[in-house]
Amino acid sequence: MSQPREITPGATYLLTRRVLRRHLLLRPDAAINQLLVYALAVSARRYGVEVHALCAMSTHLHLVVTDVQGVLPRFLQFFHRIIALGTKVLRKWEGPVWDHEATSAVRLLTQAAVVEKIAYVLANPVSAGLVGHAKEWPGAKVDVGELGRGALHATRPSVYLDPENPQWTEEATLPLALPPGIDQENAEAFRCQVAAELERLETQARAEVERQGLRFMGAERASKVSPYDRATSFEGLRERNPTFAVGRDQGDARRSAAATVRAFRTSYRAALERWRAGVRSVLFPVGTWWMRTFHGASVNDVVIAT
């Protein structure tokens, strides 16, 4: 049985979704980039999600977002469905697009965690040995200078989406928001922090490539690989599935966050046992989403928009 996941308004997450069996279905090209940006812009607007960072790799997708209204599962379901169906048409692909594992949603609890995870997202193409600098990646992405002040634009893809349906507007714009707690006065300092962390990760990745006597693939070659191939680089089994991050050297915050997660799960399981015993008046802890949304369970008098 999977662990219950706490969904609360205003939470910021690092989101990761992987393609089935590491196929290169999201290989960067104009059509895939257009689909990704358009779908993200429409989905974010529909569910009030603020997008801070994005990097679409050939085998997986990274986002850093803030779930303003506490509807993350709805947003993910809608967004990933558009990407999957659009990709199936573009690639003439039969069968699933996404890996069977659920989306990884890591809640970012401190500014240090936000800085580190945004830099991690932007550095992904370098860490994977594809390009020497993040800005060279040809896939859908956000650059450091765009954080909190840029916007991504896309016209409606010609595949899958019905132009007669008003929800699929001809053009869609995705404004890039600053994370919670960072105002415009501190925005430039925030971008500098991310840039410094990104440079550290890039330098580390370039040193590792050199140590192994390898070369970066380069943007042009990365754009020409077959989307039906599979990644061949070693990827260890994911033994851990973290639900939160606090950043390096944040021991006190980590212990506090872990205690909060344990308390939520303990309270949730106790409420679930009573529910299964027929007690429909039981209160689930704040952040309960599935039981409230699909079974009408009460959640400590806190109402979360859906």
N, C-alpha and C positions, 0 to 999 in steps of 0.2 A: 504494500500500500504506500502511495506517495505521501510525502509530508504535506500538511496543510500550508497554504501560502497566504500570508497576510497582505491584503490589498487596502491601502489607505490613501486618501487624496493628498496630493502634494509630494509623493515619494518620487525620488529620482533613481533611475535604473541604468545599468549596462545590460543591454539585451543582445543575445546572440542566437541566431537560428542557422542550422547547418543543412546543406543540400544532401539528398539521399546518396549514401555510399561515396561521398566526396567527388561526385561528378562535377565537372566544370561548367555547369549549366548557366551560371551567372557570369561567365567570362565577359569581360567588359567590351561592349560595342555600343553604338549609338542607340539601337533599339532597346537593349536591356537597360541601359542607363536611363533612357526616357521612361520606361515602364516603372523602374524603381523610384525615381524622383516623383513622378506623377502619382503613383499609388501612395507613397508616403505623405505627400502634400494633402491629398484628398482624405486619407485616413486620419491624419493628425487634426485636420480641421473638423472632421465629423465628430471626433471624440475629445476634442479639447486638449490634446497632448502637445506639449512643447518639445521640440526637437533641438538638441544641442550639438550633436555630432553624429556623423554617418561615415561608414566605409563599407562598400560592397566588394567583397572578395569573390573570386570565381566559385568557391565552394561554401561560402558562408557569408552572413550579413551581420554587421555590428551597428548598434545604435546606442546613443545615450539620450534618454528622454526624461521628462518629468510628467507624471500621470496626474494632472491637475485635479481631475474629477474622481479619481479612484475607479477607473474603468479599464484598467490595463488588459484583462483577458478579452474584452470586447474589441479593443483596438487591435490586438495581435491577431485575433481570429479574422477580422475584416482585412487587415493589411496583408497578411500572409496568404489569404485566399486569392486576392487580386494578383499577387506576384506569381503564385503557383499556376493559376489558370492562364495568365498572360504568357508565362514562360513556356507552358506546354504548347501554346500556339506558335510562339516565335521559334522554338526549337524543334517543333514537330515531335514532341516527346510524349510517349505513352507511359502511364503509371505515375506514382507519386513524385513530387519535386522535393519536398522537405523530408529530412531524416525523421525516423519514428520517434526520436526523443523530443520531449517538450522544449520549448524555448527556454534558454537559460536567462533568468532575470535576477541580476545581482543588485540589491539595493545599495545605493551609495550614501553613506550616513555622515560623511564629513566632507569639508571642502578639499582636503587632501585626497580623499578617494575620488572625488569628481575630477580633479586635475590629473591624477594618475591614470584613471580609466579613459578619459578623453584622449590623452596622449597615447595610451595603449591602442585605442581604436585607430587613430590617425597613423600610427607607426606600423600597423599590421602588414602592409605590403612590403615594407623594408624587412621586418622581422621574418617574413616568409621567403626572403631571398629573391624577390621579384624585381624591385627597383631600389636604387641606392638612396633615394630621398622620397619622403611621403608625397610631396607635391607632384612627383612624376607619374603617380599611379593614374591610369586612364579610366578607372571605374568611377562610379558615383561616389562622391566623397565630399568632405568639408575640409577646407584649409584653415590653418590656425588663425590667419588674419580675418576670417569670416565669422569666427565664433562670436555670437551675440550681436552681430550687426549685418551679416550678409543674408542672402536668400537664394534658394535654388528654384529654378523655373523649368516647367515642362509643358508641352502641349499634349493633348489627349492621344495616347497610342492608337494606332489604327486597328489593332487586334483586340479581340474579346469584348472591349467596352462599347456599349451601344451608344452612338452619338445622339440618339433620340431620347435617351434617358437623362433627365435634368441633373441627376447627381454626378454625371460625368461631364463636367464643364469642359469647354474647349481648351482652356489653359488653367494651370494650377501653380500657385506660388507657395513655397515653403519658407517662411521666415525662420531664421536661426535665433533662438532665444538664449538669453543668459540663464545659467542655472539659478535656482532659488538662493537667496542670500547674497547675490553678487549684483550690485547696482551699477549704473553707468559710470559713476565716479571711480569704481574699482575695476571696471571692465578691462582696461588696458593692462593693469597689473595682473589680472587673471590670465589674459592671453599670454603675457610674458612667462607666467608660471608654466602654462601648458607648453609653450614653445621650448622652454628649458628642459622640461621632462621629455618632450619629443626628441630633442637633440640628443639627450642622454641615451634614449632607446635606439635611435638611429646609429649613433656611434658604436654602441654595443653590438648591434646587428651587423654592421659593416666589419667590425673586428672579427666576429665569428665567421663570416663568409671568408675573410682573408685567412683566418687560422685554418680553415678546412681546405684552402686552396681552390675555392670555387669562384664563380662569377655570378653577378646578378643577371637574371633572365632578360630584363629590360622591358619597357612598356610595349614596344612594337611586337616582340615575340609573345608576350603575355596576351595580347589582343588577338593573336592568330592561332592559338592552340584550339584544338577541337573541343567544343562544349560537351561532347559525348565521352571524352576521355575522363579518367579519374586521377586525382592527385596521388602521386606515388611516394611523396616524402613521408618519413616515419611520423606517426602520431600515436603517442601512448594512450592507453585506455584511460578514460576520465573516471578516476576513482572517487573524486570529490565533486560535489555540486554545490558550491557556496551560494548562500542566499543574501549575503551582505558583504560590504567591504568598507574599511575605514581608512585605508592608506598605510604606508610604512610607518613604523615606530609610533603606533597609536595603540599601545597596549591597553590602557585604561578604557578607551573607547571600544576596543574589540571585546573586552570582557563584559562591559555593560551591554553591548549589542547582543552578545551570545546569551546572556541571561534573559534579555527581553524576548528573544526568539524562543527559548525554552519555556518561558512563562506562557507565551501565546499558545504554543503547541500543547502544553499541559492543560490549559484552560479549554482549548478547543476539543481535545479528546474527551475531557470530562463531560462537556456539554453534549458531544456526539453520543456518548454512552447513554445519557439520559434521554436524548431524542430517540434513539433506537429502542429504548424501553417504553416509549409512548408518551413521554413528557414533552408536549408541544409548547409549553410555556417557558422552557429553558432558554436562558440568554447565552448566546455565543459571544466570544470576545470581540472587541473592536478590531476591524480588519478582516473579519470573516466575509468571504465573497460568495463562494459556491453555494453554501447552504442557504444564505439569504436570498440569492438570485434565483435559484432553481427550486428551492423547497419552502421559501417564505419564512425561514427561521428569523427570530428576533435577535438583534445585535446591540445590546446595551443602549437602546434608545438613540443610536447614532444612525442617521440616514445617509447613505452614499448614493449619489446620482448614478443612473445607468443609462 
